[in-house]
Amino acid sequence: MFVICRFMVGLDDVNGYVALNMQEGFVTHFIVPLWETVSRILPEMKHFAANAIMNAQRYSDRKEAALAAKNAKDKAEDPNAAP
């Protein structure tokens, strides 16, 4: 029997809301602080911190677009949905 953890449901769609939300969280809460700390110690690494911040924003934008697409799809599939 194969059991999957609740947080892993939806990760098979790499462009879906769930996967993008997890990616954004990982980059925002782990990668960005890591590179910011490293760049304080080694100032020549500041471009890595800046790139991580841009990536976090990119994931955030993609996540919002995926959520809007999911909501539009759900609304189109449900004829009883409120306008």
MIROLO-686132 format. One record per atom (N, C-alpha, C, CB): residue in one letter; x, y, z. Coordinates in steps of 0.02 Angstrom, whole numbers, padded with zeros to 5 digits, always signed. Glycine has a CB too. Layout:
// residues N
AXYZ;...
//
This chain:
// residues 83
M+00042-00059+00000;M+00000+00000+00000;M+00045+00062+00000;M-00048+00000+00061;F+00028+00110-00042;F+00066+00171-00048;F+00028+00228-00015;F+00081+00188-00122;V+00058+00259+00035;V+00027+00314+00071;V+00065+00378+00054;V+00025+00301+00148;I+00027+00430+00038;I+00059+00494+00021;I+00039+00545+00074;I+00037+00518-00051;C+00086+00584+00095;C+00073+00636+00145;C+00030+00691+00115;C+00139+00665+00173;R-00012+00721+00156;R-00058+00773+00132;R-00022+00830+00096;R-00098+00800+00190;F+00036+00851+00123;F+00071+00908+00092;F+00099+00891+00023;F+00127+00932+00137;M+00103+00827+00006;M+00130+00807-00058;M+00077+00802-00113;M+00165+00741-00052;V+00013+00806-00095;V-00040+00801-00144;V-00038+00863-00189;V-00109+00795-00109;G-00036+00852-00254;G-00036+00907-00302;G+00033+00926-00326;G-00068+00966-00272;L+00085+00893-00301;L+00153+00911-00322;L+00171+00883-00390;L+00203+00886-00270;D+00130+00837-00416;D+00145+00809-00482;D+00136+00861-00538;D+00101+00749-00495;D+00098+00913-00525;D+00089+00968-00573;D+00139+01023-00555;D+00015+00995-00574;V+00197+01023-00587;V+00250+01070-00568;V+00231+01143-00582;V+00314+01053-00605;N+00182+01155-00624;N+00159+01223-00637;N+00093+01238-00601;N+00150+01234-00712;G+00074+01194-00555;G+00013+01204-00517;G+00025+01244-00454;G-00017+01137-00499;Y-00029+01265-00425;Y-00027+01309-00366;Y+00012+01277-00308;Y-00097+01326-00344;V-00001+01213-00294;V+00030+01181-00236;V+00106+01179-00242;V+00002+01110-00227;A+00131+01157-00299;A+00203+01152-00309;A+00235+01222-00308;A+00219+01117-00375;L+00203+01269-00341;L+00231+01337-00343;L+00230+01370-00274;L+00192+01381-00393;N+00179+01356-00235;N+00175+01382-00167;N+00232+01355-00124;N+00106+01364-00135;M+00246+01290-00132;M+00301+01260-00093;M+00369+01288-00117;M+00300+01184-00100;Q+00377+01296-00182;Q+00439+01324-00208;Q+00449+01395-00183;Q+00439+01323-00285;E+00396+01435-00185;E+00401+01504-00161;E+00421+01505-00088;E+00335+01542-00172;G+00390+01463-00048;G+00406+01460+00023;G+00478+01440+00036;G+00359+01413+00059;F+00502+01390-00001;F+00571+01367+00007;F+00620+01423-00011;F+00583+01306-00037;V+00608+01455-00067;V+00654+01508-00089;V+00651+01567-00041;V+00638+01530-00161;T+00590+01587-00023;T+00581+01646+00020;T+00609+01636+00091;T+00508+01664+00024;H+00597+01577+00119;H+00613+01566+00190;H+00679+01529+00201;H+00559+01528+00222;F+00709+01502+00149;F+00772+01467+00158;F+00828+01496+00114;F+00763+01394+00143;I+00816+01498+00049;I+00868+01519+00002;I+00886+01593+00009;I+00846+01504-00070;V+00835+01636+00011;V+00849+01708+00017;V+00888+01724+00082;V+00783+01749+00016;P+00866+01701+00141;P+00905+01715+00201;P+00976+01685+00198;P+00869+01689+00262;L+00982+01627+00167;L+01048+01596+00161;L+01095+01642+00121;L+01043+01528+00128;W+01073+01664+00062;W+01116+01706+00020;W+01127+01775+00050;W+01087+01712-00049;E+01077+01801+00086;E+01087+01866+00118;E+01141+01861+00172;E+01021+01891+00149;T+01141+01806+00209;T+01192+01796+00261;T+01261+01786+00230;T+01175+01735+00304;V+01264+01745+00178;V+01328+01733+00144;V+01355+01799+00115;V+01320+01680+00088;S+01310+01839+00086;S+01333+01901+00054;S+01356+01953+00105;S+01277+01930+00011;R+01333+01948+00168;R+01359+01992+00220;R+01431+01973+00238;R+01314+01989+00283;I+01445+01908+00235;I+01512+01884+00250;I+01558+01893+00190;I+01511+01810+00271;L+01532+01880+00132;L+01570+01885+00069;L+01532+01932+00022;L+01581+01815+00036;P+01546+01996+00026;P+01508+02046-00014;P+01508+02033-00089;P+01536+02113-00001;E+01558+01999-00115;E+01559+01985-00186;E+01504+01936-00208;E+01626+01958-00206;M+01468+01908-00159;M+01413+01861-00174;M+01345+01894-00173;M+01414+01804-00123;K+01343+01960-00169;K+01278+01996-00165;K+01233+01982-00225;K+01290+02070-00160;H+01263+01970-00283;H+01221+01956-00341;H+01181+01892-00333;H+01265+01952-00404;F+01206+01844-00293;F+01168+01782-00280;F+01107+01798-00237;F+01213+01730-00245;A+01115+01842-00188;A+01058+01862-00146;A+01006+01899-00188;A+01082+01907-00088;A+01029+01943-00232;A+00983+01980-00275;A+00946+01933-00322;A+01020+02034-00316;N+00981+01883-00348;N+00950+01834-00392;N+00899+01793-00355;N+01003+01789-00423;A+00913+01774-00293;A+00866+01735-00252;A+00802+01775-00239;A+00898+01714-00185;I+00810+01840-00226;I+00751+01883-00215;I+00709+01887-00278;I+00773+01954-00192;M+00741+01893-00336;M+00704+01895-00399;M+00669+01828-00412;M+00752+01911-00458;N+00702+01773-00395;N+00670+01707-00403;N+00610+01699-00358;N+00721+01652-00389;A+00615+01724-00296;A+00558+01721-00250;A+00499+01759-00279;A+00578+01748-00181;Q+00512+01818-00307;Q+00459+01857-00337;Q+00429+01822-00398;Q+00485+01927-00357;R+00472+01790-00437;R+00449+01753-00496;R+00403+01696-00476;R+00509+01726-00536;Y+00422+01658-00424;Y+00379+01604-00399;Y+00313+01632-00373;Y+00414+01564-00345;S+00316+01689-00339;S+00255+01720-00313;S+00208+01739-00370;S+00272+01782-00271;D+00236+01769-00423;D+00195+01788-00481;D+00165+01727-00515;D+00237+01828-00531;R+00206+01675-00524;R+00181+01614-00556;R+00128+01580-00513;R+00239+01565-00569;K+00136+01583-00447;K+00087+01553-00401;K+00020+01589-00407;K+00112+01556-00329;E+00022+01655-00408;E-00040+01694-00415;E-00074+01680-00482;E-00025+01769-00409;A-00035+01674-00536;A-00064+01658-00601;A-00095+01588-00601;A-00010+01663-00656;A-00062+01540-00569;A-00089+01472-00565;A-00153+01471-00525;A-00037+01425-00533;L-00156+01510-00471;L-00217+01513-00431;L-00274+01544-00471;L-00205+01553-00366;A-00260+01598-00508;A-00311+01629-00549;A-00336+01581-00603;A-00284+01693-00581;A-00290+01543-00633;A-00310+01495-00685;A-00352+01439-00655;A-00248+01465-00719;K-00333+01416-00595;K-00371+01363-00561;K-00441+01388-00545;K-00335+01340-00497;N-00446+01449-00519;N-00512+01477-00502;N-00555+01486-00564;N-00504+01544-00467;A-00525+01508-00619;A-00563+01516-00682;A-00587+01448-00707;A-00519+01551-00735;K-00543+01398-00702;K-00563+01330-00725;K-00619+01303-00681;K-00502+01283-00722;D-00612+01311-00615;D-00664+01287-00570;D-00730+01322-00584;D-00644+01297-00497;K-00728+01387-00597;K-00789+01425-00610;K-00821+01402-00676;K-00773+01501-00613;A-00780+01388-00726;A-00806+01367-00791;A-00837+01297-00786;A-00751+01367-00844;E-00810+01255-00742;E-00836+01187-00735;E-00898+01184-00691;E-00783+01143-00706;D-00911+01235-00651;D-00968+01235-00606;D-01020+01284-00631;D-00946+01254-00534;P-01074+01259-00662;P-01124+01304-00689;P-01164+01341-00635;P-01171+01265-00733;N-01161+01317-00574;N-01198+01348-00519;N-01156+01398-00479;N-01225+01295-00472;A-01095+01410-00502;A-01050+01456-00466;A-01076+01527-00471;A-00978+01452-00494;A-01064+01564-00418;A-01085+01635-00417;A-01041+01674-00465;A-01081+01666-00345;P-01068+01725-00498;P-01027+01764-00546;P-00973+01804-00513;P-01071+01810-00586;
//
